[in-house]
Amino acid sequence: MTKRAINLDSGLAEAGAVLANEAARFASLGWMRGTSGNLSMVTSRDPLRLTVTASGMDKGELTETDVVLVDATGNAVSGGRPSAEAALHARVARLTGAGAVVHVHTIASVAVAERCPEGIIFRNLEMLKGIGLPTHAEEVMLPVIANSQDMTVLGNRLEAAHNPRMPAVVVAGHGLYVWGADPRQARHHTEVVEWMLELELAKR
């Protein structure tokens, strides 16, 4: 094995350990039931490379080896079969500069999006500070986009709806995509956005 291959394998395992821990946390909250959801972490910018959770795995049982390295189009570079949505993760990383992307299937995101297909407005909430807004008095919209099995189509919809003040988007009938500078920030953003969605669902 070459030195480059050893470094690639060790880097993939390190990223895999991070994503496995994050996935276990989300699974424990009931946000990645069955084999649903996927996570990614940018490991290189030039060229763009992401470590993505492998397809069809129970997200509460992932190990450091249950990940795949993909390129800027979501195609596998190293490892097994990536999530079918790896291309969308790569698109988000390119569009937003994010270092990590979270995709979870939460009841609140699907239910509220069904009632607010044009977008979900949050206002006068202290939790807005958790996504980087300066005060609770801000108003911001969480975009909702129509679902598609074609990741190019879905990526185009996400890019068209992208709100720079909101590090998230809901895919109608599907779930929530959230991003951040690194896995920890992406997790925090996910928890904050989901809290606001749960509040909105309770109010309605």
Buried (B, 14 or more C-beta within 10 A) or exposed (E): EEEEEEEBBEBBBEBBBBBBEBBBBBBEEEBBBEBBBBBBBBBBEEEBBBBBBBBEBBBBEBEBBBBBBBBBEBEBBBBEEBBEBBBBBBBBBBBBEBBBBBBBBBBBBBBBBEEBEEBBEBEEBEBBEBBBBEEEEBEBBBBBBEEBEEBEEBBBBBBEBBEEEBBBBBBBEBBBBBBBBEBEBBBBBBBBBBBBBBBBBEEE
